[in-house]
């Protein structure tokens, strides 16, 4: 299943601490194929029926059934792409 780097975990926990609704401290991660490549989405959400729930080092991840296969073996990282410009990136062996 999806794993998080320590940098991604730290940033997600920091963002979760700033949300006013404590019930939304689960991070939903989604993936779909669009124009031959995997497109990702993520945001704080409530758990739904049939979600996979993954404890990733203090972050609870929610993954819908349709995203499971695409996210299998993937890693979410938080990196500095350019000086002062940080972004989440997915490293995914399933991405064509």
C-alpha positions in Angstrom: 0.0 0.0 0.0 1.0 3.7 0.0 3.8 4.7 2.3 4.9 8.2 3.5 8.3 9.6 3.9 9.1 11.4 7.2 9.0 14.7 5.4 5.6 14.0 4.0 4.3 12.8 7.4 5.6 15.9 9.1 3.9 18.3 6.6 0.6 16.4 6.7 0.5 16.5 10.5 1.4 20.2 10.5 -1.5 20.8 8.1 -3.9 18.6 10.1 -3.1 20.6 13.3 -4.3 23.8 11.5 -7.7 22.4 10.5 -10.6 23.5 12.7 -12.6 20.3 12.3 -10.7 17.6 14.3 -12.8 14.9 12.7 -11.2 15.6 9.3 -7.7 14.4 10.4 -7.7 11.5 8.0 -6.0 12.1 4.7 -7.8 10.8 1.6 -5.4 9.9 -1.2 -6.9 9.1 -4.6 -5.5 8.1 -8.0 -6.9 7.7 -11.5 -5.6 7.3 -15.0 -6.2 10.3 -17.2 -4.6 10.6 -20.7 -2.4 7.6 -20.1 -0.9 8.8 -16.8 -1.8 8.6 -13.1 -3.4 11.8 -11.7 -3.4 12.1 -7.9 -5.5 14.0 -5.4 -5.5 14.3 -1.7 -7.3 16.1 1.1 -8.6 15.7 4.6 -11.9 13.7 4.7 -14.1 11.4 6.7 -13.9 7.7 6.4 -16.4 6.0 4.0 -17.7 2.5 3.6 -15.1 0.2 1.8 -12.2 2.6 2.3 -8.8 1.0 3.1 -7.6 2.6 6.3 -3.8 2.7 6.6 -1.8 3.9 9.6 1.2 5.6 8.1 3.4 6.7 11.0 0.7 8.8 12.8 -1.2 9.8 9.7 -4.4 7.9 8.9 -4.7 7.4 5.2 -8.0 6.7 3.5 -8.0 5.0 0.1 -11.1 4.2 -1.9 -11.3 0.8 -3.7 -10.9 2.3 -7.1 -7.5 3.8 -6.1 -6.0 0.8 -4.3 -4.4 -0.9 -7.2 -2.9 2.4 -8.6 -1.4 3.3 -5.2 0.0 -0.1 -4.4 3.7 0.3 -3.7 3.7 4.1 -4.1 5.5 6.5 -1.8 4.3 10.1 -1.0 7.2 12.5 -0.3 7.4 16.3 0.4 10.4 17.7 -1.4 12.0 21.0 -2.4 11.7 21.2 -6.2 13.3 24.6 -6.5 14.9 26.8 -3.8 12.0 27.6 -1.4 9.4 25.7 -3.4 8.2 22.6 -1.6 5.6 20.2 -3.0 4.2 16.7 -2.4 5.3 14.2 -5.0 4.3 10.6 -5.7 6.9 8.0 -6.5 4.9 5.3 -8.0 6.1 2.1 -9.8 2.7 1.8 -11.4 2.9 5.1 -13.2 3.5 4.6 -16.9 
